[in-house]
């Protein structure tokens, strides 16, 4: 059993800091929510590294919103629902497509400079979008530009205090409400941060897998700590693998954006043959799960570890202007995007599921909210539509702040005592444990799954459970404990879902089954795994 707290807790012995709103994590979700929350109260932003370290920073493609006169919320809604493969919440998607434009305007007001052409926003098209609706910045550095603008705004705001290099170990709950967080400072000492509301903006869990486009900090901390606190965790079997990450000796799995294919790039196997026509009528712009599995099939058939992305037939000036970041990065490894075919392979990219919230971003635990990739709002369903993630963070960030403003303060006395028998420090080096976990996840709970492999993976993961009986004191130990929680939840949910849908593909159940499986998988620390049926439209 995963314990309620990772460490022993005695609040009476800890220093206490009080604020109105606690924001855990940075990225677009954390920064935007903190800025909006600061309009009516004090905010403490806690990040385990720095404001600039998040998945948002690496988002190249852009942010999806209805801007063009040729587009409409109805088109955006339809594209999102098709990609989500029957598991999207209609209400959540309606909110996204109708409120996304307001969110983009907020970003512009906060200093984000999106690319323009002839005085209007430059819009591109990405996989599974029927219209051009992706705003981008500096060509292919959208995430970086948003984080730059918002972090500058946050740093100059006197109502926002930022704690870099602080680790949130656990959420503190009292009488069914979240009252704050247990935080470890850089020197190893701990304190209790108390707040009227706590917002998880801690991002995803790409580090579950050996190959990921996510930074080192994406260790599923928010999902794991929310699970320990008693929040519902929904649809975590749906993990999106980006089809095209750079696959080159010595290079990290750098993302080659979907937008490259949106601007005309094609995929070729190592024989030089285009192959997507054999898999989907939308060819290179098919949904990500389709493209990723097609690439794996081609790699197996040609006994290769990669395929190529080829944009050499497009104008060199266009490629350099539209994708300066990707162009420069590839060039640093001796690859020229304008003249060379670039070797790519799928890598773990985005977790569709997460902490289950309502339409105001609130969890089943009062005063606990989740925003961005850590959440499961119902927008993404079984497969996220490209560039909807940044929009979701803004739209639901706005709603969260509205809801927090309705909450009264929480000033009663709080006494939390938690103690369990512990067996000393972890014996094996955590870095070895982490690598082993990542290999298990790639092998048994990756792009293609089956019952036998998932059961074996779960069994191997459970051998690591003694970590929860150890005395944990370091950031990497907490991160491993959180990754192990997320790995077991993902594997358990994937084993339960006996069908293939969106990003979840079961070789032993290759068909989608709406009759039995048009429902969410929901996990809870005490109630275990349950299913929640989706009513037919």
SELUM-686025 format. One line per 8 residues: number of its first residue (from 1); for each residue x, y, z of C-alpha. Coordinates in pm, 1 decimal. Example, Ala and Ser with C-alpha at 12.3 -4.5 7.8 and 13.67 -1.06 7.14 Angstrom:
<nodes>
1	1230.0/-450.0/780.0 ~ 1367.0/-106.0/714.0
</nodes>
This chain:
<nodes>
1	0.0/0.0/0.0 ~ 128.0/345.5/-86.5 ~ 136.9/548.8/238.4 ~ -56.4/870.2/302.3 ~ 267.1/1069.1/346.6 ~ 616.6/1000.2/210.1 ~ 777.9/1115.0/535.5 ~ 676.6/1140.6/900.2
9	485.8/1462.1/968.5 ~ 427.2/1657.4/1288.9 ~ 292.3/2001.2/1201.1 ~ 330.3/2131.4/1557.4 ~ 708.7/2099.8/1521.6 ~ 738.5/2278.4/1186.2 ~ 773.9/2649.5/1100.2 ~ 458.7/2780.4/927.4
17	434.3/3022.1/634.3 ~ 87.5/3151.0/539.0 ~ -28.8/3279.1/199.8 ~ -359.0/3306.4/13.6 ~ -281.5/3081.6/-284.6 ~ -9.0/2817.7/-314.1 ~ 93.6/2737.2/-672.8 ~ 303.6/2421.7/-706.1
25	504.2/2421.4/-1029.0 ~ 584.3/2666.7/-1304.7 ~ 516.7/2639.1/-1677.8 ~ 225.2/2813.7/-1843.1 ~ -27.3/2670.6/-1594.3 ~ 162.1/2782.4/-1284.4 ~ 271.7/3122.8/-1411.6 ~ -63.5/3220.8/-1561.1
33	-258.1/3103.7/-1255.0 ~ -19.3/3282.0/-1016.7 ~ -46.0/3610.5/-1209.2 ~ -426.0/3597.4/-1214.1 ~ -444.6/3494.2/-845.4 ~ -218.7/3786.7/-746.9 ~ -489.3/4031.7/-857.0 ~ -684.8/3956.0/-538.2
41	-436.2/3810.8/-287.6 ~ -89.3/3690.1/-200.1 ~ 63.1/3402.0/-397.6 ~ 350.5/3167.3/-322.5 ~ 490.8/2983.8/-626.2 ~ 700.3/2680.2/-537.7 ~ 915.8/2519.1/-804.5 ~ 1164.6/2238.2/-752.5
49	1410.8/2384.4/-1001.0 ~ 1337.3/2725.9/-1150.2 ~ 1064.8/2921.7/-1327.8 ~ 1224.2/2839.7/-1662.2 ~ 1221.5/2460.4/-1615.7 ~ 894.6/2308.6/-1735.6 ~ 738.5/2118.7/-2024.7 ~ 590.1/2447.9/-2152.5
57	935.9/2583.2/-2222.6 ~ 995.4/2303.1/-2472.6 ~ 658.6/2340.6/-2649.4 ~ 747.5/2430.2/-3007.3 ~ 427.4/2396.5/-3207.6 ~ 210.4/2660.3/-3048.6 ~ -126.5/2727.6/-2890.9 ~ -457.9/2638.1/-3052.9
65	-740.1/2893.6/-3058.4 ~ -1012.7/3009.5/-3295.2 ~ -869.6/3329.2/-3447.4 ~ -924.5/3308.1/-3823.2 ~ -1255.3/3408.4/-3985.8 ~ -1246.0/3073.9/-4171.7 ~ -1243.4/2886.9/-3839.5 ~ -1510.7/2843.1/-3573.4
73	-1552.2/2692.8/-3224.7 ~ -1761.2/2418.5/-3388.6 ~ -1467.9/2312.5/-3611.2 ~ -1221.7/2321.5/-3319.6 ~ -1468.2/2120.8/-3108.0 ~ -1510.7/1857.3/-3377.8 ~ -1133.8/1817.0/-3425.9 ~ -1079.8/1783.0/-3048.9
81	-1358.6/1525.0/-3010.3 ~ -1232.3/1316.1/-3303.4 ~ -877.1/1308.5/-3163.6 ~ -1009.9/1228.5/-2813.2 ~ -1166.5/907.0/-2948.7 ~ -1494.6/911.8/-2757.0 ~ -1356.7/995.0/-2411.7 ~ -1366.1/1375.7/-2413.4
89	-1607.8/1560.8/-2188.6 ~ -1842.6/1756.4/-2416.9 ~ -1876.2/2034.0/-2160.9 ~ -1500.6/2066.7/-2105.6 ~ -1432.9/2080.4/-2481.2 ~ -1704.8/2344.2/-2531.4 ~ -1540.6/2555.3/-2262.4 ~ -1198.3/2516.4/-2426.7
97	-1305.8/2612.1/-2778.1 ~ -1522.6/2906.4/-2667.7 ~ -1288.7/3053.1/-2404.4 ~ -952.0/2985.4/-2572.2 ~ -950.8/3310.9/-2769.6 ~ -993.9/3516.2/-2448.3 ~ -700.7/3326.1/-2300.4 ~ -477.1/3412.2/-2596.4
105	-570.0/3780.1/-2554.7 ~ -469.0/3752.4/-2187.7 ~ -129.1/3614.5/-2292.5 ~ -78.8/3904.3/-2533.4 ~ -171.0/4153.1/-2258.0 ~ 86.8/3982.5/-2034.0 ~ 358.2/4046.2/-2292.4 ~ 365.8/3733.7/-2512.0
113	469.1/3822.7/-2866.4 ~ 314.3/3581.7/-3115.2 ~ 438.8/3581.7/-3474.1 ~ 249.0/3806.5/-3715.1 ~ 210.7/3833.2/-4091.2 ~ 72.4/4149.6/-4252.1 ~ -40.1/4282.9/-3914.6 ~ -236.1/3970.0/-3817.8
121	-147.8/3661.1/-3614.9 ~ 38.5/3406.6/-3826.9 ~ -150.7/3078.0/-3803.3 ~ -32.5/2729.3/-3891.1 ~ -198.5/2389.3/-3910.3 ~ -98.5/2074.6/-3721.6 ~ -193.8/1708.5/-3717.4 ~ -569.0/1632.6/-3700.6
129	-665.9/2004.3/-3715.7 ~ -903.6/2088.8/-4000.3 ~ -812.0/2460.8/-3999.5 ~ -511.7/2687.5/-3947.6 ~ -550.2/2785.9/-3581.7 ~ -206.5/2742.7/-3420.9 ~ -45.2/3064.9/-3300.6 ~ 332.3/3045.6/-3267.4
137	620.2/3262.7/-3148.4 ~ 972.2/3304.7/-3288.9 ~ 880.2/3035.4/-3541.6 ~ 914.5/2724.3/-3327.8 ~ 989.7/2861.3/-2980.5 ~ 634.8/2930.3/-2862.2 ~ 669.8/2771.5/-2519.8 ~ 990.2/2957.1/-2447.6
145	833.5/3290.8/-2544.6 ~ 525.4/3233.6/-2324.8 ~ 741.9/3133.0/-2026.3 ~ 968.7/3437.6/-2087.4 ~ 677.1/3681.2/-2088.8 ~ 492.2/3529.7/-1793.6 ~ 798.9/3476.1/-1575.5 ~ 902.9/3841.6/-1626.6
153	551.4/3946.7/-1526.1 ~ 555.0/3718.2/-1219.5 ~ 902.0/3827.7/-1101.5 ~ 809.1/4197.2/-1104.5 ~ 480.6/4135.5/-918.0 ~ 507.6/4221.3/-544.5 ~ 211.8/3994.2/-460.3 ~ 394.6/3685.9/-596.1
161	675.3/3524.6/-400.5 ~ 876.9/3261.0/-588.1 ~ 1065.8/2979.8/-418.0 ~ 1311.6/2813.4/-656.4 ~ 1480.4/2483.2/-563.7 ~ 1212.1/2392.7/-307.4 ~ 1048.2/2050.5/-318.3 ~ 684.7/1991.6/-221.2
169	688.6/1651.0/-51.3 ~ 316.5/1618.9/21.4 ~ -17.6/1796.4/37.1 ~ -150.4/1845.8/389.4 ~ -518.1/1763.5/437.9 ~ -737.1/1818.2/741.0 ~ -1100.6/1712.1/769.3 ~ -1127.6/1645.5/394.4
177	-981.2/1980.8/287.8 ~ -639.7/2065.5/149.7 ~ -487.5/2319.3/388.1 ~ -141.3/2349.7/235.3 ~ 180.3/2164.2/164.7 ~ 483.9/2012.5/331.9 ~ 791.0/2169.2/168.6 ~ 1161.9/2087.2/183.3
185	1400.8/2380.4/152.0 ~ 1735.0/2363.1/-36.2 ~ 1918.0/2306.5/295.7 ~ 1705.8/1997.0/373.9 ~ 1492.0/2156.2/646.4 ~ 1112.9/2136.2/616.7 ~ 821.8/2371.1/674.7 ~ 443.9/2383.6/644.9
193	303.3/2628.1/390.1 ~ -57.9/2706.7/466.2 ~ -300.2/2852.0/210.9 ~ -664.9/2922.6/135.1 ~ -621.1/2722.7/-188.0 ~ -351.9/2502.2/-340.9 ~ -311.9/2470.8/-718.3 ~ -113.0/2181.1/-864.0
201	64.2/2296.9/-1182.1 ~ 343.9/2042.6/-1162.7 ~ 329.6/1912.3/-1519.7 ~ 349.2/1558.0/-1651.3 ~ 543.9/1237.6/-1604.2 ~ 753.3/1185.9/-1917.7 ~ 1040.4/1056.3/-1702.1 ~ 840.1/734.0/-1659.4
209	996.5/635.6/-1991.4 ~ 1357.0/595.5/-2102.7 ~ 1299.6/809.3/-2412.5 ~ 1103.1/1129.3/-2359.8 ~ 1077.4/1482.3/-2493.7 ~ 1014.0/1603.5/-2135.8 ~ 1279.4/1765.7/-1914.4 ~ 1430.6/1590.8/-1609.0
217	1177.4/1757.4/-1376.9 ~ 873.5/1577.9/-1529.2 ~ 846.0/1307.7/-1262.2 ~ 470.1/1299.3/-1195.0 ~ 503.0/1461.3/-850.9 ~ 162.5/1631.1/-856.8 ~ -28.7/1318.4/-959.2 ~ 146.7/1108.1/-694.8
225	101.3/1353.4/-408.1 ~ -264.5/1411.3/-502.2 ~ -320.9/1033.6/-507.2 ~ -167.2/1001.7/-159.5 ~ -392.7/1284.2/-38.4 ~ -708.0/1104.9/-161.0 ~ -772.2/1270.8/-498.4 ~ -918.0/1071.6/-787.5
233	-669.4/995.1/-1066.7 ~ -829.8/949.2/-1407.9 ~ -731.2/798.1/-1745.0 ~ -355.7/767.5/-1680.4 ~ -328.0/473.3/-1920.4 ~ -344.6/729.5/-2202.2 ~ 15.2/841.9/-2251.1 ~ 90.9/1015.7/-2575.3
241	412.3/933.1/-2757.7 ~ 523.3/1208.2/-2990.9 ~ 595.4/1042.8/-3326.3 ~ 896.6/1251.3/-3421.8 ~ 1173.8/1310.5/-3170.1 ~ 1532.5/1338.7/-3291.5 ~ 1701.4/997.6/-3284.2 ~ 2072.1/1058.8/-3332.9
249	2381.5/933.9/-3143.5 ~ 2476.6/1169.6/-2862.8 ~ 2167.9/1391.2/-2899.9 ~ 1881.2/1413.6/-2647.9 ~ 1531.5/1320.5/-2771.7 ~ 1470.7/1671.1/-2901.2 ~ 1119.4/1732.1/-3033.7 ~ 1076.7/1779.7/-3408.2
257	747.0/1964.9/-3393.9 ~ 421.7/1848.5/-3549.9 ~ 422.7/2184.4/-3726.4 ~ 709.3/2065.9/-3950.3 ~ 469.5/1808.8/-4096.3 ~ 198.6/2078.1/-4095.8 ~ 420.4/2280.3/-4330.2 ~ 471.3/1990.4/-4572.1
265	733.4/1750.7/-4430.8 ~ 692.6/1381.4/-4514.3 ~ 801.2/1063.3/-4338.1 ~ 1022.1/802.8/-4506.3 ~ 1149.2/465.9/-4388.4 ~ 1520.5/385.4/-4416.7 ~ 1461.7/262.7/-4772.5 ~ 1350.7/617.7/-4856.8
273	986.5/517.2/-4910.4 ~ 693.3/724.6/-4789.8 ~ 469.4/495.8/-4587.4 ~ 185.1/686.4/-4418.6 ~ -60.4/615.9/-4703.2 ~ -58.0/253.2/-4584.7 ~ -181.8/356.8/-4240.1 ~ -419.0/656.3/-4256.8
281	-595.1/879.3/-4510.0 ~ -460.1/1194.0/-4339.3 ~ -106.8/1069.6/-4410.7 ~ 158.9/1257.8/-4208.5 ~ -111.0/1467.0/-4039.3 ~ -298.2/1170.9/-3889.3 ~ -350.3/1168.1/-3508.7 ~ -27.4/1123.6/-3313.5
289	-97.4/770.8/-3189.0 ~ -154.8/650.6/-3546.8 ~ 166.4/812.5/-3673.6 ~ 372.4/684.5/-3377.4 ~ 257.0/322.6/-3421.3 ~ 306.9/344.3/-3798.7 ~ 666.3/455.6/-3739.5 ~ 727.7/165.3/-3498.7
297	583.0/-79.5/-3754.5 ~ 814.0/57.3/-4024.4 ~ 1113.5/42.9/-3790.1 ~ 1039.9/-322.8/-3715.0 ~ 983.0/-409.8/-4080.4 ~ 1307.2/-244.5/-4191.1 ~ 1504.0/-355.4/-3879.4 ~ 1592.2/5.4/-3800.2
305	1583.9/223.1/-3488.5 ~ 1443.9/528.7/-3669.7 ~ 1264.8/666.5/-3975.2 ~ 1332.8/996.3/-4151.9 ~ 1142.1/1323.0/-4159.9 ~ 1203.7/1501.6/-4491.3 ~ 1128.9/1869.3/-4549.5 ~ 1404.3/1919.9/-4810.7
313	1149.2/1985.3/-5089.5 ~ 1031.5/2303.5/-4915.8 ~ 1211.5/2635.9/-4954.8 ~ 1522.2/2662.9/-4736.2 ~ 1429.2/3020.3/-4641.6 ~ 1082.7/2912.0/-4525.5 ~ 1227.5/2627.3/-4314.8 ~ 1485.9/2853.8/-4147.5
321	1231.2/3131.1/-4087.4 ~ 953.9/2902.9/-3958.7 ~ 1171.0/2659.6/-3757.6 ~ 1482.7/2851.2/-3648.0 ~ 1512.9/2664.2/-3318.7 ~ 1483.9/2315.6/-3473.5 ~ 1713.4/2417.7/-3761.7 ~ 1986.6/2544.5/-3526.2
329	1954.5/2246.1/-3292.3 ~ 1986.1/1989.3/-3572.4 ~ 2276.8/2184.4/-3721.7 ~ 2462.7/2160.8/-3388.3 ~ 2469.0/1782.5/-3448.8 ~ 2573.5/1815.0/-3812.7 ~ 2222.7/1773.0/-3956.4 ~ 2085.2/2035.6/-4195.6
337	1703.5/2042.5/-4193.4 ~ 1698.5/2209.4/-4537.3 ~ 1911.4/1945.5/-4716.4 ~ 1916.2/1632.4/-4494.4 ~ 1654.6/1378.4/-4399.2 ~ 1641.1/1390.1/-4018.1 ~ 1633.4/1059.8/-3821.1 ~ 1336.6/1045.3/-3579.9
345	1156.4/796.6/-3353.6 ~ 864.5/817.1/-3107.8 ~ 925.2/933.2/-2749.0 ~ 699.1/975.9/-2443.8 ~ 550.4/1323.2/-2463.3 ~ 224.5/1394.1/-2279.2 ~ -1.5/1232.8/-2019.0 ~ -367.1/1283.9/-2113.8
353	-494.4/1164.9/-1776.5 ~ -411.4/1302.9/-1436.2 ~ -580.5/1444.8/-1129.1 ~ -955.5/1444.1/-1197.1 ~ -1112.6/1789.0/-1176.0 ~ -1449.7/1951.4/-1234.5 ~ -1504.3/2231.2/-1487.9 ~ -1353.7/2482.2/-1244.7
361	-1033.1/2282.3/-1204.5 ~ -1126.0/2169.5/-850.5 ~ -1056.4/1813.9/-735.5 ~ -1273.1/1601.9/-505.4 ~ -1064.9/1745.8/-218.6 ~ -1195.1/2092.1/-129.8 ~ -942.5/2374.9/-186.0 ~ -720.1/2153.4/-403.3
369	-707.2/2244.9/-772.6 ~ -512.0/2107.1/-1067.9 ~ -421.3/2290.2/-1388.6 ~ -229.1/2192.8/-1701.6 ~ -81.5/1852.2/-1775.6 ~ -114.6/1729.7/-1415.3 ~ -495.1/1758.6/-1444.0 ~ -763.4/1552.9/-1614.7
377	-1033.6/1803.3/-1707.7 ~ -1190.7/1585.5/-1976.6 ~ -1063.8/1802.5/-2264.0 ~ -814.8/1556.4/-2414.1 ~ -999.9/1225.4/-2387.5 ~ -792.3/931.6/-2509.9 ~ -559.0/1141.4/-2725.7 ~ -472.1/1510.2/-2707.7
385	-510.9/1722.8/-3017.3 ~ -185.2/1902.2/-3099.8 ~ -141.6/2242.9/-2928.6 ~ -456.1/2209.8/-2713.6 ~ -247.3/2169.7/-2396.7 ~ -133.1/2532.1/-2368.0 ~ -489.9/2650.5/-2439.4 ~ -628.1/2419.9/-2170.1
393	-387.7/2559.0/-1909.0 ~ -499.3/2916.5/-1978.1 ~ -873.1/2846.5/-2001.1 ~ -891.0/2639.6/-1683.3 ~ -640.8/2864.4/-1503.5 ~ -890.3/3150.7/-1547.2 ~ -1174.0/2933.5/-1412.7 ~ -970.2/2815.1/-1112.9
401	-904.1/3173.5/-1003.4 ~ -1274.1/3258.6/-1027.7 ~ -1358.0/2960.9/-805.8 ~ -1083.0/3044.6/-552.1 ~ -1226.7/3395.0/-517.7 ~ -1551.9/3235.4/-395.3 ~ -1375.3/3044.4/-115.0 ~ -1367.1/3176.2/238.9
409	-1041.4/3178.4/433.9 ~ -932.3/2877.3/639.2 ~ -811.3/2996.5/977.4 ~ -885.3/2711.6/1220.5 ~ -607.1/2531.1/1403.2 ~ -459.1/2228.9/1225.0 ~ -294.1/1929.7/1391.2 ~ -153.2/1660.7/1165.9
417	59.1/1378.8/1307.6 ~ 180.0/1092.1/1088.5 ~ 440.2/835.5/1182.3 ~ 527.5/489.9/1048.4 ~ 800.8/234.4/1107.1 ~ 1087.2/297.2/865.4 ~ 1377.7/74.2/773.2 ~ 1661.0/320.2/718.6
425	1782.5/479.8/396.3 ~ 1722.7/315.3/52.4 ~ 1989.4/50.3/-14.8 ~ 2018.7/64.2/-394.8 ~ 2120.0/389.0/-568.3 ~ 1807.1/577.7/-673.7 ~ 1951.9/649.2/-1019.6 ~ 1966.7/270.7/-1083.2
433	1611.0/222.4/-958.3 ~ 1486.8/501.9/-1184.4 ~ 1655.5/356.4/-1492.5 ~ 1510.2/12.9/-1417.2 ~ 1160.0/161.2/-1379.5 ~ 1195.3/345.0/-1712.9 ~ 1302.1/25.5/-1889.4 ~ 1005.1/-166.0/-1742.3
441	765.7/104.0/-1864.7 ~ 912.8/111.7/-2217.1 ~ 903.9/-266.8/-2244.8 ~ 562.7/-341.7/-2094.6 ~ 355.6/-19.5/-2085.6 ~ 477.6/172.0/-2390.3 ~ 325.4/228.0/-2733.5 ~ 197.2/-130.1/-2767.1
449	72.2/-337.2/-2475.9 ~ -82.9/-672.2/-2386.4 ~ -212.5/-841.1/-2069.3 ~ 88.5/-1065.0/-2020.1 ~ 340.1/-781.7/-2048.7 ~ 138.6/-539.7/-1833.1 ~ 96.1/-801.0/-1558.1 ~ 470.0/-873.0/-1566.4
457	550.7/-501.0/-1561.2 ~ 322.2/-445.7/-1261.9 ~ 480.8/-737.7/-1078.9 ~ 831.7/-597.5/-1139.5 ~ 724.9/-248.1/-1029.3 ~ 578.6/-385.8/-705.2 ~ 921.5/-522.1/-613.2 ~ 1022.1/-157.7/-561.9
465	749.0/-93.2/-301.0 ~ 993.2/-110.4/-3.5 ~ 1102.1/244.0/-100.4 ~ 790.3/366.4/84.0 ~ 916.2/210.9/409.4 ~ 1254.0/383.3/376.4 ~ 1362.1/715.2/524.8 ~ 1353.9/953.2/229.3
473	1540.3/1282.7/254.8 ~ 1657.0/1382.4/-95.4 ~ 1478.4/1523.8/-396.7 ~ 1576.4/1229.8/-621.5 ~ 1433.2/985.2/-363.6 ~ 1099.2/1168.3/-350.7 ~ 1095.7/1183.5/-731.7 ~ 1153.6/809.7/-760.1
481	875.9/737.9/-507.4 ~ 643.2/960.0/-715.6 ~ 746.3/796.9/-1044.7 ~ 682.1/453.1/-894.4 ~ 330.3/559.8/-790.4 ~ 256.5/694.7/-1141.4 ~ 406.9/385.6/-1307.7 ~ 188.0/149.0/-1105.4
489	-126.3/358.3/-1166.2 ~ -57.2/377.0/-1542.3 ~ 13.6/2.9/-1570.7 ~ -287.6/-94.2/-1358.8 ~ -523.3/123.7/-1564.6 ~ -374.4/-6.9/-1892.7 ~ -424.3/-366.3/-1778.1 ~ -785.7/-292.8/-1683.9
497	-878.5/-130.8/-2018.7 ~ -931.3/-428.1/-2250.0 ~ -961.4/-237.6/-2576.9 ~ -754.8/-6.4/-2796.4 ~ -847.1/361.5/-2800.0 ~ -646.5/675.0/-2872.5 ~ -299.2/653.4/-2722.7 ~ -372.7/322.7/-2546.7
505	-309.4/28.6/-2779.4 ~ -359.1/-332.7/-2670.1 ~ -228.5/-593.1/-2915.5 ~ -456.4/-853.9/-2750.9 ~ -760.1/-619.4/-2783.8 ~ -681.7/-422.6/-3102.7 ~ -1034.2/-283.5/-3156.3 ~ -1212.0/9.2/-2993.0
513	-1511.6/-113.4/-2790.7 ~ -1765.2/162.8/-2722.9 ~ -2018.6/-79.7/-2580.8 ~ -1800.5/-190.0/-2290.0 ~ -1527.6/72.0/-2267.1 ~ -1666.4/418.4/-2338.8 ~ -1578.6/508.2/-1982.6 ~ -1304.5/655.2/-1768.9
521	-1075.9/454.4/-1544.6 ~ -1057.0/619.8/-1203.3 ~ -806.8/526.9/-931.2 ~ -821.0/615.4/-561.7 ~ -579.4/526.8/-282.3 ~ -851.2/372.3/-63.5 ~ -1124.4/272.9/-310.2 ~ -891.2/122.8/-573.0
529	-977.9/118.8/-944.2 ~ -1331.0/202.3/-1059.2 ~ -1489.0/291.1/-1392.4 ~ -1705.0/588.7/-1477.9 ~ -1931.3/551.9/-1778.9 ~ -1968.5/834.8/-2030.5 ~ -2325.5/902.1/-2131.9 ~ -2382.4/883.9/-2507.0
537	-2452.3/1215.2/-2679.5
</nodes>
